[in-house]
Amino acid sequence: MNAYLVGADVLGSIPDLLAQRGIRIHHHVSGRNAAHQRRPASLRGADLLILFTDFLSHNVMRAYRELAQEEDIQFLACRRSVCALSQSLDKLACSKSDSARCDACPKRKRK
């Protein structure tokens, strides 16, 4: 799976976390440069859009999110930390999995 990352000047240990989950960084833009704040022409080649919310304006997030929806690419938004990204990826995995697997999930709330 290829990911398009938006936000954060320095990724730190985020590439390691993504690699452990089988996700390759297809492209990364910091969001600070004026050219990065404009909507890109396409997210071609990416399967997942990751927005780091603590480094982006609302307009930038909206532009990238709308483009991902138009191109039918999954997206997630989280803070730029390994913990926040890991939790968001876990939620994304749970939303994609089949119901039998979800029934056995230890994180599922029981009634």
C-alpha positions, 0 to 999 in steps of 0.5 A: 500500500502506498501513502501520500503524507501531508503535514509535518516537516520531520517525520521522525519514526513514522516511516518505521511504523508505516513500514511495519504495517506494509505501507510505503511512503509514496509522497510527502509534503510538509504543507508549509510551502505555499505550493504545498497548500494548493490542491495537487492535480492528483494523488495518483499512485497513492492508496491512502492519504494521511493528514497530520492535523497539527501542521495544516490549516483547515483549507489545506485539509479540506482540499486534500480530503475532497481530492481523496474522495473524488479519486476514491482514496481512503484518508485519515487525519491524526496528530503527528505522533506515532501513537496517534497514527497507530490508533488511526491505522487500527481504526481504519483496519477495523473498518475494512475487516470482515464482521467475523473478525470484528466479532472476535476483536478484543477491542470490541465493546461487549454488551 
